């Protein structure tokens, strides 16, 4: 089963999306957007940029846990991963985004 996107609405009315792998695990989270259309644009940006390795920023949090950001061509962050136990796990997360990012399945949880 391939991955999919889910759009949801926060308590303050803003929108966000997540990309889930085929097993239902969240692999990236978006920022909050004021408009649903902006969240949809963010999904389109992930679809366009997820296959390019150079779009991934591999980082380590202050707590020592590896994570990554997916960036658009304009260097804006499109999505951020969870914290991983190892760099190897983070790199598998990146591969999962590469494999699932082109998905056109969008589950709108706001309707």
C-alpha positions as CSV (number, residue, x, y, z in Angstrom):
1,X,0.0,0.0,0.0
2,X,1.4,3.4,-0.9
3,X,1.3,6.5,1.3
4,X,-1.2,9.3,1.4
5,X,-1.7,12.8,2.7
6,X,-4.1,13.9,5.4
7,X,-5.3,17.5,5.9
8,X,-6.6,18.4,9.3
9,X,-7.7,21.5,11.1
10,X,-6.1,22.7,14.4
11,X,-8.2,24.0,17.3
12,X,-7.3,27.5,16.4
13,X,-8.8,27.0,12.8
14,X,-5.5,26.7,11.0
15,X,-4.7,23.8,8.7
16,X,-1.9,21.3,8.5
17,X,-1.1,18.2,6.5
18,X,0.9,15.0,7.2
19,X,2.3,12.5,4.8
20,X,1.8,8.9,6.0
21,X,3.6,5.8,4.8
22,X,1.6,2.8,3.6
23,X,1.7,1.4,7.1
24,X,0.0,4.5,8.5
25,X,3.1,6.0,10.2
26,X,3.5,9.8,9.9
27,X,6.7,10.6,8.0
28,X,6.5,14.4,7.8
29,X,4.4,17.1,9.3
30,X,3.7,20.5,7.8
31,X,3.6,23.9,9.4
32,X,0.3,25.5,10.2
33,X,-1.5,27.4,7.4
34,X,-4.2,30.0,7.7
35,X,-6.0,28.7,4.6
36,X,-6.8,25.2,3.5
37,X,-5.7,26.1,-0.1
38,X,-2.2,26.9,1.4
39,X,-2.0,23.4,2.9
40,X,-3.0,21.9,-0.5
41,X,-0.2,24.0,-2.1
42,X,2.2,22.5,0.5
43,X,1.2,19.0,-0.5
44,X,1.8,19.9,-4.1
45,X,5.2,21.1,-3.2
46,X,6.0,17.9,-1.4
47,X,4.9,16.0,-4.5
48,X,7.3,18.0,-6.6
49,X,10.3,18.1,-4.3
50,X,10.3,14.8,-2.4
51,X,12.2,12.8,-5.1
52,X,15.2,15.1,-5.0
53,X,17.9,14.2,-2.4
54,X,19.2,17.7,-2.4
55,X,15.9,19.0,-0.9
56,X,16.5,17.2,2.4
57,X,18.2,19.0,5.2
58,X,19.6,16.3,7.6
59,X,19.8,17.7,11.1
60,X,20.4,16.8,14.8
61,X,18.2,18.3,17.5
62,X,19.5,19.7,20.8
63,X,18.7,16.4,22.4
64,X,21.0,14.6,20.0
65,X,18.1,13.0,18.0
66,X,18.4,13.1,14.2
67,X,15.6,14.5,12.1
68,X,15.1,16.1,8.7
69,X,13.4,18.9,6.9
70,X,12.1,18.7,3.3
71,X,12.7,22.1,1.6
72,X,11.3,23.6,-1.6
73,X,13.4,25.1,-4.4
74,X,13.0,28.5,-2.6
75,X,14.6,26.9,0.6
76,X,11.4,27.2,2.6
77,X,10.6,24.2,4.8
78,X,7.7,22.2,3.5
79,X,7.7,19.4,6.1
80,X,9.6,18.2,9.2
81,X,10.1,14.6,10.3
82,X,9.8,13.1,13.8
83,X,13.0,12.6,15.9
84,X,14.7,9.3,15.1
85,X,16.9,7.1,17.3
86,X,19.7,7.0,14.8
87,X,21.0,8.6,11.6
88,X,20.3,5.3,9.8
89,X,16.6,5.5,10.9
90,X,16.4,9.1,9.8
91,X,17.8,8.1,6.4
92,X,15.2,5.4,6.1
93,X,12.6,8.1,6.9
94,X,13.9,10.2,4.0
95,X,13.7,7.2,1.7
96,X,10.1,6.7,2.8
97,X,9.2,10.3,1.9
98,X,10.9,9.8,-1.5
99,X,8.9,6.7,-2.1
100,X,5.5,8.1,-0.8
101,X,5.8,11.8,-1.6
102,X,4.4,11.5,-5.1
103,X,1.1,10.1,-3.8
104,X,-2.0,11.8,-5.1
105,X,-4.2,10.4,-2.4
106,X,-5.4,13.2,-0.1
107,X,-7.7,12.4,2.8
108,X,-9.4,15.6,3.9
109,X,-10.3,15.3,7.6
110,X,-11.8,18.8,7.7
111,X,-15.1,17.9,5.9
